[in-house]
């Protein structure tokens, strides 16, 4: 940059010197010029040469002016560029300082985290080593126990083998003695039979007759004591399971999906949810229809069951005259009375037989099988006309009123179709849960879960498998159905249908009690 300034000063000085020389030449007067030109040829020639040189120098001077201007412009640009570069240099320096500070912060942070991780790792290693030591100690204890058990077992086996050998020898001796005794008796009998002539043939015929009678008795006894349901029986576990699944489907269709052209009574549904101690939220903005559907399905089952209790109360209070309306209840009542009498008879009369005990099971199976097949079917009047069972008509009408209180179907055709499902739904509920569950041996059991932890082996619903430990049953809207549910050999027909909720300290007031 200094070199450029010096070059520009040099060009400027030269330009001034040429300008001074040119001014001196121009200072000659015209007369002097003429005198010089004409009086002295040499001077004239010299003047011409000087003039020519002057012109050349002027041209060079003009060129140098242009060059000077160009250099001035270049100098300005270079100066501007230099300032810009200085600014960029300063900015880069600031950025570099910021980056250094940032990197130093990250390094310090990483070093701190590394120290924390090293400390945690050290603690984990110590805990791991402690657990390993405990496990090794436990393993050594188990190994010692195992050796002691193996030693004791080996001694027991030796003792048992010795006892077995002694018993085998004793049995062989007794068998030999018995064989000799029976052989002697047989020989005596044969001798007597030979003496009687045809006595042996008569005994063989009598023996064959007795065997035939015994076979018939055994066959009859087997039929009388066999409580196993045949594969074709409608109450066989497979068919019972299929009918339960059909009932679930009918119940699902009756409650509906609550979506198109349908109004929900949110306030009443909220009250219903509170009655079941549900904690999932229902609002007008977010009605949570899947949850509402589950609540209404549970309400249908409970409502129909409550009516069966009302029927018993009305019969016992004699507010209903016994007849076609009460026939199912009367049959069940008489059957239970007969079963109690047979049980009382079996414990108050001497004797041991399988038929008496089996008869109580067979009677129960036959009675409830009949009720499960025809119970609450259409009534045939004396004139031969058929009509819906009065109790089914009553319950289905009340059920439709109750459901329409919670959800209003705006489409008349759709409403008529849904209401028409009620009689069959009520009939199937009574047949399954009142009659048919009593046909199996042992009896079929039903269980509803409340506030229990989610168990996929007993329940089905919608949840994330990774979150099962965080979930409880908010409402169970169809029971678990099976046999021996509380034993190790339980047989599950259908899983319980449940709607879950998340566990939280604020909404688990009875959690400790439930567990």
C-alpha positions, 0 to 999 in steps of 0.5 A: 500500500505504501509503494502505491502511494510513493508511485502516485507522488512520483507521477504527480511531481513529474506532471508538475515539472512538465507543466512548468517547462511548458509554461516557460516556452509559452512565455515567449512573445510572438515577436521574439519567436519570429526573431528567433525563428528568422534571424537564427536558423539554428535556433529555429530548428531547435525551437521546432525540435523543442516543440516536437518534444513538447508535444511528445511530452504533452502526450506522455503527460496526458497518458500519465494523467489517465494512468494517475486517475486509474491509479487513484480509482484503484487506490480507492477500491483497494482502500475500501477492500482493505477496510472490508477485509479488516472488518471481516478479519475483526468479525472472524476474530470475534466469531473465533473467540465465541466458538472457542468459548463455546467449545470450552463450555462444552468441554467443561460440561462433558468433563463434568458429565464424564465425572458424574458418569464415572461416579455412577459407574463406580456405584453401579460396579460396587452394587453389581459386585455386592449383588454378585457376592450375594448371589454367589453366597445364595448359590453356595447355600443352594448347592449345599442344600441340593447336596443334602437333598440328594444325599437324603434322597439317595438314602430314601431310595435305598430304604425304599428299594430295601423295603420293595425287595422285602415286600416282593419276597413277602408277596412271593411267599404269600402268593406261593402259599395262596396258589397252593391253597387255591390249587388244593381247593380247585382240585377239591371242587373238581373232585366234587363236580366229577362226583356230581356229574353235570354239576360243572355245566350247570355252574358254568351256565349260572356263571354266564347268566350272572355275568350278563346281568352284571354287565347290564347293571354296570352299563345302566350304572354307567349311564346313571352316573355319567355327567359328561355332556356329549359333543352334540349337546348345546351346553357343551363347552365349545357351543356354550363359548360360541353362544357367549360370543354371539351374545357379546355381538348382539349386545354390541349391536344393541348399544350401537357405535353411538356415532351417526345421527345420535344424541348422547345425554352426557350429564346422565352418562356422567352420573352412570359413570360415577355409579360404577366409580369410573375415572375416565373423563366424559365431557360434551367436548370429548364424549369418549364414545368408546368408553361410553359404549362400554358403560352402557353395555355393562348397564344393560347386563345389570339392568336385565339381571335386576329384573330377574330379582324383581320377578322372584320378589313378585312371585314370593310376595304373591303379587303375580299369579303363578301360571305361564308367566312364572313357569320357568321360575316354578320349574327351577324352584321345584328342581332345587327343592327336589335336589335338597330332598335327594341330598337330605335323603343321601345323608340320612339313609344308610348305603354307599352307591354312586347313583345317588350322588350322580342323580343330583348332578343329572337332575340339575343338568336335565332341568337347566338344560330344558330351561336353557333350551325353551326357557322364556320362548314364545308362549302357546295359548290355549287357542294355539296362538303364540305370543311373546313371553310376558316377562320378556316383553316387559323387560325388553320394553323397559330396557329400550326406555332406559337406553333411550334415556342415555342415547337418543337415536334420531333416525326412526328406522334405525331406532325401530331396528335397534329396539327390535333387538331387545327381546332376543337380547334379554332372552339370551342373557337369561338363558345363558346366565340364569340357566345354561351356566348350571348345566356344566359339571362343575357349574360354569362361573362368571366373574366381573373385575373391579379396580383390578390390575390388567391381566391379559390372561383373564381380560381383553381390551385396548391397551399398549402391552408396554403399559400394562403395569400402569393400568387398572380396570376402570369398568368390566362390561362383560364377565369372565366365563369359565369353570374352576376360575379360582383353581390351578386347573381353571378352564376359561371359555371367554375372557372378561371385556374391560376398559382400562385407566391409568394408575395415579396417586391422586385417583387411587384412594382404595388402591392399597385396600384393593391389593 
